[in-house]
Amino acid sequence: MDTRHRMVSLGVLTGETYSDANAVSYDGTVIVGKSGSSSGSKAFRWTQGTGMQNLGVLTGHTFSEATTLNSDGSVVIGKSIGSGVSRAFRWTQSTGMQNLGTLSGNAHSSAKAVSENGSVIVGDSEGGASGTRAFKWTEATGMQSLGTLTGGSYSRASTISADGKVILGYSNSSSGERAFIFINQIQDLENLQNSVVDVANGVAASVDRNTHIARRLRQDTCTIADQAQGCIGLSGLASSLLQGTNAFGGSIMGSYKATETVRVGASVGLYGESIVSQTINPDYGVGIGAYADIRLSQIAAFNSQAYIGVRIDGSWFYTDAEITRGAGYSDVQQETGSSNFNTGTAGLQIYANHVATSNLLLHSYLGTYWEGTGQNGYTEQGVADTNTRISSQFYNAASATMGIDAAYRLTSNMQLTFGVGLEADFYADGIQVSGISNIPGLTDFTIGADTARNWVRPTLKAGLAYTFTNLGILELDTQVFSPRYQKKLGADLSLKYSVSF
């Protein structure tokens, strides 16, 4: 008969009536637990060669129980009970049962887990002024409290890594009962994991910011007066005031009439420090844009004239960024890293300029554009207990755009502008970050941003322009828009001055 896979009784200690097995060594050759009767129990260690071995009790105690053991079974831990108190113990063949004591002021302790070599033990100590606290014990340091999460009154340790460096458990806190991780400091495990999600959310906000500014750069055009050949301009921009992703800066631009039907131009932009989120803080941004505007034909429309044309444009924008993971979270050590974002964009637009009346010009357009943003990977500095390494990513989007703008001349020098536009994505990558870390549950991860992705995005625009007698034009423009990767609206306020020549 095959007896390799049948249940085998481990027996009981002498004089006892039952036994419970609690843990087994890595190779299955050593088993620990308790054996007892209605009057109490004793911790045991069992091997095939020795049978069930009584580990005894601490001096003055009556009962004991073995909780678990190290990987080769040479170190057994548990608790010993007597005279109304309990004590965590560590047992080896050479030392016998060793009393691990309690945290200061407490009456009880219990050992719950042990490192692979048996040198580090974790458990709980309770029943006194210190309250219930998770502890870490080594021969050199004795029993040390791991503390609690913010607002907590108790903590308990559940397990420890093989090398004895990482401890997991739970603690109550101002946010309720939460899992914790302890290496050198207790941290809220859920908040720690959410801090990585915040990196993804910050990347989404950064991609929105970069692509929006890149789009502004490829659309930047100074205004050439009717009798002039070209212009140069200077603009200042405050962007995204409503969504908390603020960018401030400006650009220098120039345009030139190559022929009566062709205009070309370029712009260079510089944007100072801004705030994307608590997690990501861009240091600076620099970019360039260029365009070619070709008037194709003139047609009669509604008893007036309309000019049909095509515009081709593109831009590039670069931003350095400092990342602070854990900012804004309680019981999370902050870690920092540096990354950058590179955005390229190109567009094609067909438009019609319709002179509706002597005072009203309508500009309607239909186009498409592509945007691509690369986020450079980075490794955190490694000063905190937990750290991550983020891989490089690239995010693409292709969209259609349409709208109508109107310019109404209030006086010979002053013009009011307003418009409405709509963008719709053909395709847009979801924002996610991938990498590795020593955070439990995120050793090898890909996490998507939990912000909204808006496939259809309206824009409202309004502005005022004033023409000076020296061919200078001052323009104040505002727009409210919906970003691609954020729930809140964005807004721009820009001031531009152009001089024709």
Summary of the structure (lengths in Angstrom):
residues: 501
radius of gyration: 35.2
end to end distance: 104.8
largest distance: 113.2
contacts: 1787
relative contact order: 0.09
helix: 6%
strand: 58%
